[in-house]
Amino acid sequence: MKSHTHFLSKAVFTFFIIICFTHASAAALNIQQQRSLYLKAQQAFADKNNQLANQLTAELTSYPLYPYLKLLQIQRDINSTSQQQIHSFIKQHKNSPIAKKVQASYLKKLARNKQWHSLIANYRRLPLTSSYYKCYLLQAQINTGKGAAALKATAPLWNVGKSQPSTCDPVFSYWMKRKNPTSDLAYQRSWKAINSKNYKIAKFSQKHVTKKHQINSLNLFWKLQKNPSLVSKSNTLSTKNNHSADMAAYAIRKLGAKQTDLALKTWLRDRNRFNFSKEQRSYLNTYFGNKYAKATFYNPAALGILQKIDPLYKHDEVSEWKTRLALIAQNWPMVIKLIGDMPQQLSAKNRWVYWLETAKQRANPKKYKANYNNIINDRDFYSYIAADIKGKPLRLNETKTKISANTSKQLLKRPSVQRMSELVKIGDTAKAYQEWRILRDQLNEQQQLAMGYLTSKWGWYIQGIRIAAKLKSWNELAIRFPRSQNKLFAELGTARGIGSTWPVAIARQESAYNQYAKSPAGARGFMQLMPATAKLTAKKHKIKYSGKSDLFDPRTNISLGTAYLSEMMQRFNNKAHASAAYNAGPHRADRWLKSRGKLPLDIWIETIPFDETRKYVQNVLTYSAIYDLLAGRKTNMLSRADRNKLTINRS
């Protein structure tokens, strides 16, 4: 009875909707009404309510997102849609992502129905370059007497270090029945798979390896995989084996996780013995440099080890950590020497200009005063520290490129831009970004920048930030630093005693000011809260919270985020330390403070072992100052108390 009632109520609702649209068709629907009906149409397609879906689609022919409904209609009715209808739709929407979606559905239908000649002809109209559809084309060639062409194209598809889609199985089967692959090709694929860490594929490919020396080479790798310490014996690998470098690189890295000293000794012995690629050399030199430099507690021997790893300063990351180790030791002559030995393009960065001048004053405080003039007028972490030290105002250096009204007007006339705007308004930024990826190749730089301002105006702030970054338009602060929720941040941040701009800076760094941001780990919203943290914080501070979906609500997210940030401030009593705790967790911040907490504040920040957290803390402090300046407030990046903790001010 319950299901019968549900069916009747749904049918009545459907009838009601259709009647309403019949009356509404007499008068044009406004954009809000069209948007609402579009969402209902989407749901009707999802519910397989074909009558309602068709009725709504017919009512929305003038709505910018009508092509997306037509796409759903074609995909649903693909078996009864004519080739002419497909061609017409693709031609009409060739500069949009939906054209390829329709083509994909149609090619699948043709393959399913074994209409091979038609598949070849239609594939040529709009080629889909993924292996999935390439293999459909090869299937079609095999089944239309063009097997020779298919065989020629199959080897490159098979000889990759990953698994290919199921559409390739019939093609590979046809190819293998004709005495393929050769031992050499199978050997190549095995090593490609090994280097891509796809070991199942490597073992599968090895079944086709028949040459004894190739089999022995692969079997040696499997021995090293089981026991990587074998690589430490100089007679395990031979310089005559072309893949000894691959085996050594793998085994040394794996050995390094548990026996770092032995692994490093082996690497220093073998790195000029085998023909390692540039990427392998860079990776292993940097890996060992980081392994020794980033230990929780300072190791006085680490600097000497890094000098052995990279004596010629070929690896910037190792070069920088050499200098950071000297900073931890506060060995000022060594800091000066190491920066002087850096490649010029590295030592010229504001980071190392700041530390060179600071070290010069600390090495000879009676005769030398740090000269930060070359960086003090820039807008970054080191420039702002320098300005704070010298008592100079912080610089915004803002630029707002004048974009003509006509440029924006012409962009807004483009169907793709209209679709993007509507997709953003209904919260489907994934599809909006697909539209953008096609559109951007049709625009010049001024038009792209104009799109940055438009997307920011729509509330799609992260896209404006991305466009500015892609164009290297670093001074376009209006789109790089959104302020739509600043009143809410000010209200809730002030109530928690942490001010108005620090939490905004956290949100800008955490989510690029994206209300709907979701990290791979599950953090959500502006301030990227994990659901478990949100639940505990809500309970502790008596904030209404029903579940993780609430974290996409600005007030809820910012209420919880500012509450948690205030906890970190109360615990650490310092914005830099609290910001590090917000990003990496308070347990890690505690550990770093235990090991290096007595260092000057700027050295502590500079030597945070996590690259992400170091950059995070520096950006948050810088962004906080920028938001103050954008609001018209005079500010320092650091409080008076924190300025007194800087290297230059410590005795």
Secondary structure as GFF3:
##gff-version 3
##sequence-region A 1 651
A	DSSP	alpha_helix	2	24	.	.	.	ID=ss1
A	DSSP	alpha_helix	31	46	.	.	.	ID=ss2
A	DSSP	alpha_helix	50	59	.	.	.	ID=ss3
A	DSSP	alpha_helix	66	76	.	.	.	ID=ss4
A	DSSP	three_ten_helix	78	80	.	.	.	ID=ss5
A	DSSP	alpha_helix	83	92	.	.	.	ID=ss6
A	DSSP	alpha_helix	97	112	.	.	.	ID=ss7
A	DSSP	alpha_helix	116	125	.	.	.	ID=ss8
A	DSSP	alpha_helix	131	142	.	.	.	ID=ss9
A	DSSP	alpha_helix	147	158	.	.	.	ID=ss10
A	DSSP	three_ten_helix	166	168	.	.	.	ID=ss11
A	DSSP	alpha_helix	169	176	.	.	.	ID=ss12
A	DSSP	alpha_helix	183	195	.	.	.	ID=ss13
A	DSSP	alpha_helix	199	206	.	.	.	ID=ss14
A	DSSP	alpha_helix	212	226	.	.	.	ID=ss15
A	DSSP	three_ten_helix	228	232	.	.	.	ID=ss16
A	DSSP	alpha_helix	244	256	.	.	.	ID=ss17
A	DSSP	alpha_helix	260	270	.	.	.	ID=ss18
A	DSSP	alpha_helix	278	293	.	.	.	ID=ss19
A	DSSP	alpha_helix	302	309	.	.	.	ID=ss20
A	DSSP	alpha_helix	316	329	.	.	.	ID=ss21
A	DSSP	alpha_helix	332	341	.	.	.	ID=ss22
A	DSSP	alpha_helix	344	347	.	.	.	ID=ss23
A	DSSP	alpha_helix	350	363	.	.	.	ID=ss24
A	DSSP	alpha_helix	381	390	.	.	.	ID=ss25
A	DSSP	alpha_helix	405	413	.	.	.	ID=ss26
A	DSSP	alpha_helix	415	425	.	.	.	ID=ss27
A	DSSP	alpha_helix	429	439	.	.	.	ID=ss28
A	DSSP	three_ten_helix	440	442	.	.	.	ID=ss29
A	DSSP	alpha_helix	445	458	.	.	.	ID=ss30
A	DSSP	alpha_helix	461	470	.	.	.	ID=ss31
A	DSSP	alpha_helix	477	480	.	.	.	ID=ss32
A	DSSP	alpha_helix	486	495	.	.	.	ID=ss33
A	DSSP	alpha_helix	502	511	.	.	.	ID=ss34
A	DSSP	alpha_helix	531	541	.	.	.	ID=ss35
A	DSSP	three_ten_helix	548	552	.	.	.	ID=ss36
A	DSSP	alpha_helix	554	572	.	.	.	ID=ss37
A	DSSP	alpha_helix	575	584	.	.	.	ID=ss38
A	DSSP	alpha_helix	586	596	.	.	.	ID=ss39
A	DSSP	alpha_helix	601	606	.	.	.	ID=ss40
A	DSSP	alpha_helix	611	630	.	.	.	ID=ss41
A	DSSP	alpha_helix	640	643	.	.	.	ID=ss42
A	DSSP	three_ten_helix	647	649	.	.	.	ID=ss43
###
